[in-house]
Amino acid sequence: TMMCLLGLRVALLATVALAAAYSAPVNRRQAFQTFAAGVVVGSPTISNALDACSPKANNCVFAKWIPPAGSAKSNAIKDLRSVIESYPQEGQAEVDGGGWSIASDDLDSAGTATIEYRSSGKGFFAKSFNGGKPFVDDLNLEVDGNGMVQVRSSSRIGDSDFGVNAKRMKYLAEALQGKGWSI
């Protein structure tokens, strides 16, 4: 129990440090409340909504997609998987030339999935700023009990994506619209 208490103390101190770095000053009580809320929110039995993009973000796109009226959650998931799997591995509209892969797929149980998209690594910025390695973006999906989908596509590094995430989201959204979804 001593090690457990020490671990909680370290986590609490880390919460205080992060809060001090990214927000207005907080006292220990506020930090503990934030920490405790994070423990409860992190519970696998409680649904976590995706975070919207920061209003100043130039490398992130957030949207809500709504399946056709009367669709079951399982049908919404089926449509999502179909659209994701139809995305070309060679990319489209001059983005995602390095392909994509499913990093996690818990759509059936938790209603979440993450897909990683890679640039070709051939462009000027990849060569100049990323050692010629592809840039990686994450597409996060969360499906609620009614089949509504929150989707967030964001770059892992940098503060601009030159519209890459928006092009990807547009492709996926148009495919879902073709299946009767509201975007």
C-alpha positions in Angstrom: 0.0 0.0 0.0 2.9 2.3 0.6 4.0 2.0 -3.1 0.3 2.7 -4.2 0.2 5.8 -2.1 3.5 6.9 -3.5 2.2 6.4 -7.0 -0.9 8.4 -6.3 1.2 11.2 -4.8 3.4 11.3 -7.9 0.3 11.3 -10.2 -1.2 14.1 -8.2 2.0 16.1 -8.4 2.2 15.5 -12.1 -1.4 16.8 -12.4 -0.5 19.9 -10.5 2.5 20.5 -12.7 0.5 20.0 -15.9 -2.3 22.3 -14.7 0.3 24.9 -13.8 1.9 24.7 -17.3 -1.3 24.8 -19.3 -3.9 26.8 -17.3 -4.5 29.3 -14.6 -2.9 28.5 -11.3 -4.6 25.8 -9.2 -4.4 24.6 -5.6 -3.9 21.1 -4.5 -7.7 20.5 -4.0 -8.4 21.6 -7.6 -5.6 19.4 -8.8 -6.9 16.4 -6.8 -10.4 16.9 -8.2 -9.0 17.0 -11.7 -7.0 13.9 -11.1 -9.9 12.0 -9.5 -12.2 13.0 -12.4 -9.6 11.6 -14.8 -9.6 8.3 -12.9 -13.4 8.1 -13.1 -13.6 9.2 -16.7 -10.9 6.7 -17.7 -13.0 3.9 -16.5 -13.9 1.5 -19.4 -17.6 1.5 -18.4 -18.0 5.2 -19.0 -18.1 6.6 -22.6 -15.5 9.3 -23.4 -16.5 11.8 -26.1 -13.7 12.8 -28.5 -12.2 16.2 -27.8 -13.0 18.8 -30.4 -10.1 20.5 -32.1 -8.7 23.7 -30.6 -10.2 26.8 -32.4 -6.7 27.8 -33.4 -5.7 24.4 -34.7 -4.5 24.3 -38.3 -3.9 20.5 -38.3 -7.1 19.1 -36.9 -10.7 18.6 -38.2 -13.7 17.5 -36.0 -17.2 16.5 -37.2 -20.3 14.6 -36.2 -21.8 12.2 -38.7 -25.4 11.0 -38.3 -26.6 7.7 -39.9 -30.0 7.5 -41.7 -33.0 7.7 -39.4 -33.9 4.4 -37.9 -30.5 2.8 -38.4 -29.2 0.6 -35.6 -25.7 1.2 -34.2 -24.6 -2.1 -35.8 -25.6 -0.8 -39.2 -23.8 2.5 -38.6 -20.6 0.6 -37.7 -21.0 -1.6 -40.8 -21.3 1.6 -43.0 -18.2 3.1 -41.3 -16.1 0.0 -41.8 -17.2 -0.2 -45.5 -16.2 3.5 -46.1 -12.9 3.2 -44.2 -12.0 0.0 -46.1 -12.8 1.7 -49.5 -10.3 4.5 -48.8 -7.5 3.9 -51.4 -4.2 2.6 -49.9 -2.3 4.8 -52.4 -4.2 7.9 -51.0 -6.4 10.4 -52.9 -6.4 14.1 -53.7 -2.6 14.1 -53.3 -2.8 13.0 -49.6 -2.1 9.8 -47.7 0.3 8.4 -50.3 2.0 6.2 -47.7 -1.2 4.3 -47.1 -3.2 3.7 -43.9 -3.7 1.0 -41.3 -6.2 0.3 -38.5 -4.4 0.9 -35.2 -7.4 -0.1 -33.0 -10.9 -1.3 -33.8 -13.2 -1.6 -30.8 -16.3 -0.4 -32.7 -18.3 -3.4 -31.7 -17.6 -3.3 -28.0 -16.5 0.2 -26.9 -17.7 2.1 -30.1 -14.2 3.4 -30.8 -11.5 3.0 -33.5 -8.3 4.7 -34.6 -6.9 4.7 -38.1 -3.4 5.9 -38.9 -2.8 7.6 -42.3 0.7 8.2 -43.6 2.1 10.7 -46.1 4.3 9.5 -48.9 7.4 11.0 -47.2 8.5 12.3 -50.6 7.4 16.0 -50.2 9.6 18.9 -49.3 8.4 19.2 -45.7 8.8 15.4 -45.0 12.4 15.6 -46.4 13.3 18.9 -44.7 11.6 18.6 -41.4 10.9 14.9 -40.8 14.0 13.1 -42.1 12.2 11.8 -45.2 9.9 9.8 -43.0 6.1 10.0 -43.6 4.0 12.2 -41.5 1.4 10.3 -39.5 -2.2 11.5 -38.8 -4.8 9.8 -36.6 -8.4 9.5 -37.4 -10.4 8.7 -34.2 -14.0 7.5 -34.3 -16.5 7.2 -31.5 -20.0 5.8 -32.1 -22.7 6.4 -29.6 -25.6 4.1 -28.8 -27.8 5.8 -31.5 -25.1 5.3 -34.2 -24.0 9.0 -34.3 -20.3 9.2 -34.9 -17.9 11.8 -33.6 -14.8 11.9 -35.8 -11.5 13.7 -35.3 -8.6 13.7 -37.8 -5.4 15.3 -36.6 -1.7 15.5 -37.3 0.6 14.1 -34.7 3.3 16.7 -35.2 3.4 20.3 -36.5 0.9 23.1 -36.4 -0.3 23.0 -40.0 -1.3 20.1 -42.2 -1.9 22.1 -45.4 -5.5 20.8 -45.6 -4.6 17.1 -45.5 -7.0 16.2 -42.7 -9.9 18.2 -44.3 -9.4 16.3 -47.6 -9.5 13.0 -45.9 -12.6 13.8 -43.9 -14.3 15.1 -47.1 -13.6 11.9 -48.9 -15.0 9.8 -46.0 -18.0 12.1 -45.4 -19.0 12.1 -49.1 -18.9 8.3 -49.1 -21.2 8.2 -46.0 -23.5 10.8 -47.6 -23.8 8.4 -50.5 -25.2 5.9 -48.0 -27.8 8.4 -46.7 -25.9 9.9 -43.8 -26.2 13.5 -42.7 -22.9 15.3 -42.4 
